[in-house]
Each structure stands twice: as C-alpha cells, then as structure tokens.
Amino acid sequence: MSEDDVISFIASSISSVWALELLFLLKREAPGGRRENELVQELRSSTTAVSDSLRKLRAAGLLVEESGLHYYRPAGAVLGKLATEAEKLYAVRPAVVIKTIVSARPQSLQAFADSFKLKE
C-alpha cells in the first residue's frame, strides 16, 4: 500500500481533523465502543461536529453504531489497513495529513461560492 493510496483514502473518507481524531480514538479503543456524548467530552468538541463526523465515518464504512454505541469496525480488511496506515502517517507527518483534509474541502466550497456569481 503506497502513501498515495493512504492520501487518497484520507481525502475521500475523512472530512475534518475532528473526524480523523474521532476515528483514531475509536480505533485505539476497539473492540470497545463509545456513546456520542462521551466522544464530545473526550474530544472537547461540539455535538454537531461529533455527530457529523460519526455519520460521515459510518458512511465511509469505518464505524458502526449499535444500541447508541459507536465502534471502529471497518467494512473490509483493505479499509482497516488504510485506516492503520493513515494513523501511522499522521503520527510522523501530521502536516501532510492535515493539508490533505483541508485541500479536499475547497472543491465543494468553491462550487457553493460559484453558485452565487453573477452572470454577465
């Protein structure tokens, strides 16, 4: 698995640094799970940010929710390996990971901003 594979995974699956931290927290605690309010306190975040991150990470196939508890449970071995490699990359080159996350977002923001441009 190359670094480019890991960066592509981060760009497509991780929506924010909050989501990244949330993923790694649940990954470290696997197979145990956490309630949303516990995650808000642990990450010192807002309910909205944690809720949004949980939803996106579930949609990416990285987490599951059962009886109000959120668990790190990747949908496949490759996805689990990518998450592990992302955690390793973040540990040694956090700026690369953060830049990847931030760079992936402007496309949707730019499309939104472009929708307000006045036509000549």
VENBEL-V317972 format. One record per residue. N is the residue number from 1. NEAR is the number of other C-alpha atoms within 12 Angstrom. Layout:
BEGIN
N	NEAR
N	NEAR
END
This chain:
BEGIN
1	17
2	13
3	22
4	17
5	20
6	30
7	32
8	24
9	34
10	39
11	30
12	23
13	35
14	42
15	35
16	29
17	30
18	31
19	37
20	38
21	33
22	44
23	44
24	31
25	28
26	35
27	30
28	19
29	17
30	21
31	17
32	19
33	26
34	31
35	24
36	31
37	21
38	22
39	32
40	25
41	16
42	19
43	24
44	17
45	22
46	19
47	20
48	17
49	26
50	33
51	25
52	22
53	33
54	41
55	25
56	25
57	39
58	26
59	20
60	28
61	28
62	39
63	37
64	30
65	25
66	16
67	11
68	15
69	22
70	34
71	33
72	34
73	32
74	28
75	20
76	15
77	13
78	17
79	26
80	26
81	22
82	31
83	42
84	27
85	27
86	38
87	32
88	19
89	26
90	26
91	17
92	12
93	17
94	19
95	16
96	25
97	33
98	28
99	21
100	31
101	30
102	23
103	23
104	24
105	22
106	17
107	14
108	14
109	14
110	14
111	12
112	12
113	12
114	13
115	11
116	10
117	10
118	7
119	6
120	3
END
